[in-house]
Amino acid sequence: GKTATHINSTASCGSCHATAAWKPAKLPLDHTQVIGTCASCHNGTIATGKNATHVASTSSCGACHVTTAWKPIKHPMDHSQVSGSCVTCHDGVKATGKSATHIGSTTACQLCHTTTAWKPAVLPLDHTQVLNLSACSACHDGVKATGKSATHTPTTMECGACHKSTAAWTVVVFDHTGVKAGTCGTCHDGVHATGKPTTHVPTTQSCDVCHSTSVWKPAVFNHSGITSGCLSCHNGVTTYGGMLIGFKAASHWVTARDCNYCHAYPAWMPLSFLTTRGGQGSHQSLTYPGDHTGTNPVCTACHTGHSDAVPYRNATYAGTCAGCHSSSYKSDPHTKYGTVKYTVSELKNCSGACHIYTDATLSVIKTRRAGPQHKVTARDF
């Protein structure tokens, strides 16, 4: 009869054996009459068992295979009874392994994936086992993993050049070496990176004109070519590094004019104002009566208040000769008609024509006097 190691089956002997040759048994075996689990026969003794390359699993054969077609196995596979790490099967031979576009990593599959839902991967990713951290963009390309945002600093550098830690992404150490001159503003615009503070010197120049990427402070400002607008910085308000930018000293001439009106760069002294127009300065005010020929008055003769504003002796006639000389006016020589004399107000500029008329109607000129009778530039007044 059947031996103790015979396959458990209800089949008759003739279903598998022949009377002429008892062995080998006829194959394929009709599994429909087999009694018990697959492993009760497929144990490597009674019948072929799992081979050396078989997936490590406690599952019975029937969990994955069918008796009518051993291959391919049934899917999805029940991973709950799989023993060992994923890669023992998912090595590209026994089962599908990492694809060519997979993140380069030594991490075991189960650290990022689950057997119940392969995607999405479990985050955060453990970067400590990622291969080649110097080539972050191999994953962070916007497809495999999150790439640069729309507001990211424009650069072709690898993530690791600035982001020194995978544990703290926002800890950034930027290496400015190799940054193209004149392009600072493309990043330092107050959006991508820190821009000019509200107290910054007003300028449209690129940062690197005054600053160095290796040593941001102190700045080195080149005044060459600056011909105006000094007060926009040297205003007594603008600061740099917590210090007030140079401004007028307390003893400085009181004026609202820009520095370049009197000073020049790079020779701040002597004053350029005092070296023009015969040493009298560049008087551009419409009320300035003109330079005096002969012995010009010293500055303080008019500017008695240490200011560019002149306190005229007679403010009523400011800007005319009478503003300073009204008290010196002599009416006797200035006949208007008869015994009537011209007033200071009528001859306040001292340079007009002063005709002598026949009467008070001032309609008939008795004596003509072509003007100007007096000039500030005349040596003989």
DAHUFEN-V347293 format. One record per backbone hydrogen bond with DSSP energy under -1.0 kcal/mol. CO is the residue of the C=O (numbers start at 1). NH is the residue of the N-H. If there is no record, write none. Layout:
CO|NH + CO|NH
This chain:
3|6 + 8|35 + 12|15 + 13|16 + 13|17 + 16|26 + 29|31 + 30|33 + 31|34 + 33|10 + 38|41 + 38|42 + 41|43 + 41|47 + 47|44 + 51|54 + 56|83 + 60|63 + 61|64 + 61|65 + 64|74 + 77|79 + 79|82 + 81|58 + 85|88 + 86|89 + 86|90 + 89|91 + 89|95 + 95|92 + 99|102 + 104|131 + 108|111 + 109|112 + 109|113 + 112|122 + 125|127 + 126|129 + 127|130 + 129|106 + 132|135 + 135|138 + 136|139 + 136|140 + 139|141 + 139|145 + 145|142 + 149|152 + 158|161 + 159|162 + 159|163 + 162|164 + 162|173 + 168|171 + 170|172 + 176|179 + 180|183 + 183|186 + 184|187 + 184|188 + 187|189 + 187|193 + 193|190 + 197|200 + 206|209 + 207|210 + 207|211 + 210|220 + 215|212 + 223|226 + 229|232 + 230|233 + 230|234 + 233|235 + 238|245 + 240|243 + 243|240 + 249|252 + 254|308 + 258|261 + 259|262 + 259|263 + 262|272 + 266|268 + 272|275 + 276|281 + 277|280 + 281|283 + 285|288 + 294|296 + 298|301 + 299|302 + 299|303 + 302|304 + 303|306 + 306|254 + 310|312 + 314|317 + 315|318 + 317|320 + 320|323 + 321|324 + 321|325 + 322|326 + 323|314 + 325|328 + 331|334 + 334|342 + 336|357 + 337|340 + 340|336 + 340|337 + 343|347 + 347|350 + 348|322 + 356|366 + 356|367 + 359|362 + 364|358 + 367|356 + 375|378 + 376|293
